[in-house]
Amino acid sequence: MLRLVLLQLLTTVLAGAVAGMLGGIHALISALLGGLCCVVPNGLLALRLYSNARRSQAVNPMSFFIGEFIKIALTIALLAAVAWLYRDLNWLALIAAFIVALKSYIILLFRH
């Protein structure tokens, strides 16, 4: 789980660098924020699942579903907060970096 979150963070930084070269500083910031809207909730879910797995009790499947619901709600809340608070938002950079971070797990599938 940690490797996936770190890979998402790396792809977010790369997407931000590309957006910054193509669209300037506002595109760079928008891309970083868009990627972080994916990375932060996934990181928190991974941390929650890791801590639940480390407990001596049996793993509860409901914990996963609650964590997934919180992840989706947090993702939507972060995207809304970025759209509302960042006035110079570059929507293309934000959405592109969000999708790149979201789909970065495909890189791990083809690694071997």
N, C-alpha and C positions, 0 to 999 in steps of 0.2 A: 504494500500500500504506500509506503514511504517513497519507494522508487517512482511510482506513478505521480505522486504529488510533486516530487522534485523535477521530474520530466515536464510536467505541466508548467512549473515555474520557469524552467529553462526555455521552453517554447514561448512562454509569455515574454520573456526578455528578448528573445530573437525576433518575435513579431513586433515588439516595441521598437527595436533597432531598425527594422525594415520600414516600419511606418514613419519613424523619425526621419530616415533618409529620404523617403518619398514625399512626406507631407509636412515636415517641420515639427516644432516642439509640441504643438497642440495635438498632432496626430500621435506622437510618441507617448504623451501622457494619457491620451484616450485609449491607446492600445494597451498600455500597462494596466490601466484601471479595468479595462474589459477582461483582460486575462486574469487579473486578481479576483474579479467577480466569479470566476470559475474555480480558481485555485484555493481560495480561502475556505469556501464551504466544503470542498472536497477534502481539504486538510483537516478540518474539524470533524468530518464524518470518519475519516481514517483514524484520527485520534480516539474518537468515541468507540469505534469498533475494536481498536487495539486494546483500550482499557477494559472493555467488556470481555474480551477474549482472555485477558490476563487474570481475571478473577477466578476463584476456585469454583464458583457456581457454574452450572451448565449454561451454555450460550443460548440466549433467548432470541428467537427470530423476530419477535415484536420489536426488539431493540433496533434491529436493522431498519425496519419499516418506519419507526419513529425518527431515527436518524436521517433517513432518506427524505422524509417529509420536511424536516428542519433544514436540510441541505437545499431543497428546492425553494422553500420559503425565503431562506437567507440569500440565495442567488437572485431571486426576484427583487428582494429588498435592496440588495447592493446595486443592482442595475438601475433601479428607480432612484436611489440616492445619488448615484453618479450622474444620471440624466438631469436630476433636479439641481444639484449643487455645482456641477462643473459647467460654466457658461460657454466656454470655447470648445465644447465637445465635438469631436470628429466622429460621426456615427459609423462611417465605413471602417475606420481603424478600430473602434470599440467592438463592433460586431465581428470583424475579421479575427481579431486577437482572441475574442471569446470562443469562437469556433475552433481556432487553431489549438487553444489550450484544452478545449473540450474533447477534441479528437486526437490528441497527442498520444493516447494509449496505443494507437495503431502502430506507432514506431516500435513499441515493445513487442508487438506481435511478429514483426518481421526482423527482429534483432538476431534471432538464431538461424 
